Amino acid sequence: MTIDIIGAGFSGLVAACYLSKEGHQVIVHEKHDKPGGRARNFKTNGFTFDMGPSWYWMPEIMENIFADMGKNIQDYLSIERLDPAYKVFWKDDESTSIPADMADLYSVFDGLEPNGGQKLKDFLSDAELKYTIGTQKFLEKPGLKLTELLDSAVFKNFFKLDIFKSVEKDVCNRFSSHKARSILRFPVLFLGEMPNRIPSLYTMMNYADLKLGTWYPKGGMYSLAVALMQVAESFGATFNFNANAEQFECEDGRIKAIQFSGHRHEVNQVIASADYNFVEQQLIPEKYRRYSPSYWDKKKFAPSSLLWFLGVDKINPGLEHHNLFFDEDLIEHGKQIYEAPSWPDSPLFYACVTSRTEPETAPEGCDNLFLLMPLATNVEDNEALRNKYLKIMLDRIKKHTGVDVESHLIYKKSYCIDDFKADYNAYKGNAYGLANTLMQTANLKPKITSKLENLLFCGQLTVPGPGVPPALISGKIAAKLTSEKIKNKLIHS
Ligand SMILES: Cc1cc2nc3c(=O)[nH]c(=O)nc-3n(C[C@H](O)[C@H](O)[C@H](O)COP(=O)(O)OP(=O)(O)OC[C@H]3O[C@@H](n4cnc5c(N)ncnc54)[C@H](O)[C@@H]3O)c2cc1C
């Protein structure tokens, strides 16, 4: 059976791997000239920049995919655990580095508040249970029936999963210091909401962060996309780059053909891994859409971001590979993302320097500095605003590290809301998809199935959610459902 996949981001790539391995003829159509989607990279003037994700957590998900493919991951990827995992800068001009070793980490927490190490041990022990149940019982569910969630381990541990308690409440009940609380709130920021609106079930991410570690694949996050493309190609999948899906031609409840950059292409079975909202609202004829514009408008989206890619002709020893500037108030910044969308008065931001771990990603004596400032979706975006916030971030880096990055810039490029819209057809210019609030979790997400009989969705707007590991799993779920559908059809025909 021929299967057409729209989009070569992580979710589309994984779907391509599983389905081509089963012997299907898979064609992946991608708008851009390379794979990776939000995880693309670019190279310029000797610098290499990952354009999107930079935190690699839960590497076992990628390892399991390679094992399912019968491949040895070491033949494709080399990964190393970062130590320190990251550095946090505080308002009082102090900083905290998060070590990989657990005994060292407990000592760091002992320094943050009385008995901090023991409190962290207890917190992570509870988070481990949530992680184990979450990854084994929820992560790979397609979210189609409530009965999927019925499981004896879930029932037995229901109250320990803290589905109705917020991360904020859980963390603040256990920890008293601002710094310990901030470190433990940080991972849920990936989920696109404030910690008081995210179920404490997601403290499973603290377990992934602090216990399982932060990893770096040599070649950057883009190398994960290249590895997946190579695996899919080894099973015969082909890639059609610079192919922009423009319209679906539908008949009798099925997609008959798709226009890709002006070319009509007949299809059998389709997986759309491009942004769900765009495919549903722009490509599918109205009568086959499951959701309305107001449904999408009411959905809570994770933030967009202002990104800066900076080539700096000076190494800044004060910065580690990952750096969090938590020297302003998270709640106030959060309000300007979610409650009164606007450019923030005093933003938190993140700085990444992969050349700290892999010097080849910058010329000798230089840093490749990537800055990310979370920003409300759909606010005004222009050069003046982007530059204003670059200055704010560089001033803060100077204040904390003593290095005047601005006077050492030899390359700069920004990326923001308008680019997310133009490059990924991202609804309201979102960067990370839908927020993982309780009302947008599991079966309550936009469905992976479609009203069109031969279409399935995958990617960060459907199950299981935003982020690299969920996007990978999403492709796996879509491939499994597609494969079952094809088998059922063969049995009944
Ligand atoms: C700045 C940033 C930082 C992030 N940081 C992290 C992080 O540190 N850790 C983490 O786990 N996650 C992070 N994420 C989230 C993570 O990158 C995404 O959740 C994940 O990569 C999404 O994969 P996807 O396959 O769902 O979508 P995408 O990567 O967006 O893939 C969809 C693909 O579809 C293509 N496409 C769109 N429209 C069309 C069309 N009409 N025709 C053909 N192709 C089309 C796009 O070009 C794209 O290649 C980050 C995201 C961003 C943007």
The ligand as an SDF file (V2000), in Angstrom:
LIG
                    3D

 53 58  0  0  0  0  0  0  0  0999 V2000
   11.9600   27.0710   19.5330 C   0  0  0  0  0  0  0  0  0  0  0  0
   11.5150   25.7160   19.9810 C   0  0  0  0  0  0  0  0  0  0  0  0
   12.1530   25.1020   21.0320 C   0  0  0  0  0  0  0  0  0  0  0  0
   11.7480   23.8550   21.4550 C   0  0  0  0  0  0  0  0  0  0  0  0
   12.4400   23.2520   22.4740 N   0  0  0  0  0  0  0  0  0  0  0  0
   12.1630   21.9690   22.7830 C   0  0  0  0  0  0  0  0  0  0  0  0
   13.0470   21.2460   23.6210 C   0  0  0  0  0  0  0  0  0  0  0  0
   14.0800   21.7800   24.0410 O   0  0  0  0  0  0  0  0  0  0  0  0
   12.7350   19.9530   23.9260 N   0  0  0  0  0  0  0  0  0  0  0  0
   11.6140   19.3580   23.4230 C   0  0  0  0  0  0  0  0  0  0  0  0
   11.3670   18.1830   23.7410 O   0  0  0  0  0  0  0  0  0  0  0  0
   10.7850   20.0170   22.5930 N   0  0  0  0  0  0  0  0  0  0  0  0
   11.0530   21.2920   22.2370 C   0  0  0  0  0  0  0  0  0  0  0  0
   10.2850   21.9480   21.3230 N   0  0  0  0  0  0  0  0  0  0  0  0
    9.0840   21.2870   20.7890 C   0  0  0  0  0  0  0  0  0  0  0  0
    9.4330   20.2770   19.7110 C   0  0  0  0  0  0  0  0  0  0  0  0
   10.4140   20.7950   18.8490 O   0  0  0  0  0  0  0  0  0  0  0  0
    8.1880   19.9700   18.8880 C   0  0  0  0  0  0  0  0  0  0  0  0
    7.1310   19.5780   19.7640 O   0  0  0  0  0  0  0  0  0  0  0  0
    8.3910   18.8520   17.8700 C   0  0  0  0  0  0  0  0  0  0  0  0
    9.6080   19.0010   17.1770 O   0  0  0  0  0  0  0  0  0  0  0  0
    7.1970   18.8630   16.9170 C   0  0  0  0  0  0  0  0  0  0  0  0
    7.3180   17.8680   15.9430 O   0  0  0  0  0  0  0  0  0  0  0  0
    6.1340   17.6780   14.9070 P   0  0  0  0  0  0  0  0  0  0  0  0
    6.5090   16.5590   14.0190 O   0  0  0  0  0  0  0  0  0  0  0  0
    4.8440   17.5920   15.6230 O   0  0  0  0  0  0  0  0  0  0  0  0
    6.0220   19.0610   14.1100 O   0  0  0  0  0  0  0  0  0  0  0  0
    7.0160   19.8580   13.1680 P   0  0  0  0  0  0  0  0  0  0  0  0
    8.4150   19.7120   13.6190 O   0  0  0  0  0  0  0  0  0  0  0  0
    6.4930   21.2240   13.0300 O   0  0  0  0  0  0  0  0  0  0  0  0
    6.8740   19.0940   11.7680 O   0  0  0  0  0  0  0  0  0  0  0  0
    5.8250   19.3610   10.8800 C   0  0  0  0  0  0  0  0  0  0  0  0
    6.4100   19.4460    9.4850 C   0  0  0  0  0  0  0  0  0  0  0  0
    5.3620   19.7000    8.5670 O   0  0  0  0  0  0  0  0  0  0  0  0
    5.8440   20.5840    7.5700 C   0  0  0  0  0  0  0  0  0  0  0  0
    4.7260   21.2490    6.9330 N   0  0  0  0  0  0  0  0  0  0  0  0
    3.9060   22.2060    7.4510 C   0  0  0  0  0  0  0  0  0  0  0  0
    2.9800   22.5580    6.5380 N   0  0  0  0  0  0  0  0  0  0  0  0
    3.2110   21.7970    5.4390 C   0  0  0  0  0  0  0  0  0  0  0  0
    2.5840   21.7040    4.1670 C   0  0  0  0  0  0  0  0  0  0  0  0
    1.5390   22.4560    3.8350 N   0  0  0  0  0  0  0  0  0  0  0  0
    3.0970   20.8270    3.2450 N   0  0  0  0  0  0  0  0  0  0  0  0
    4.1710   20.0550    3.5460 C   0  0  0  0  0  0  0  0  0  0  0  0
    4.7920   20.1120    4.7450 N   0  0  0  0  0  0  0  0  0  0  0  0
    4.3130   20.9720    5.6890 C   0  0  0  0  0  0  0  0  0  0  0  0
    6.7360   21.5390    8.3330 C   0  0  0  0  0  0  0  0  0  0  0  0
    7.6520   22.2070    7.4770 O   0  0  0  0  0  0  0  0  0  0  0  0
    7.4190   20.5820    9.3060 C   0  0  0  0  0  0  0  0  0  0  0  0
    8.6030   20.0640    8.7510 O   0  0  0  0  0  0  0  0  0  0  0  0
   10.6640   23.1980   20.8410 C   0  0  0  0  0  0  0  0  0  0  0  0
   10.0040   23.8210   19.7620 C   0  0  0  0  0  0  0  0  0  0  0  0
   10.4410   25.0620   19.3300 C   0  0  0  0  0  0  0  0  0  0  0  0
    9.7560   25.6930   18.1480 C   0  0  0  0  0  0  0  0  0  0  0  0
  1  2  1  0
  2  3  1  0
  2 52  2  0
  3  4  2  0
  4  5  1  0
  4 50  1  0
  5  6  2  0
  6  7  1  0
  6 13  1  0
  7  8  2  0
  7  9  1  0
  9 10  1  0
 10 11  2  0
 10 12  1  0
 12 13  2  0
 13 14  1  0
 14 15  1  0
 14 50  1  0
 15 16  1  0
 16 17  1  0
 16 18  1  0
 18 19  1  0
 18 20  1  0
 20 21  1  0
 20 22  1  0
 22 23  1  0
 23 24  1  0
 24 25  2  0
 24 26  1  0
 24 27  1  0
 27 28  1  0
 28 29  2  0
 28 30  1  0
 28 31  1  0
 31 32  1  0
 32 33  1  0
 33 34  1  0
 33 48  1  0
 34 35  1  0
 35 36  1  0
 35 46  1  0
 36 37  1  0
 36 45  1  0
 37 38  2  0
 38 39  1  0
 39 40  1  0
 39 45  2  0
 40 41  1  0
 40 42  2  0
 42 43  1  0
 43 44  2  0
 44 45  1  0
 46 47  1  0
 46 48  1  0
 48 49  1  0
 50 51  2  0
 51 52  1  0
 52 53  1  0
M  END
$$$$
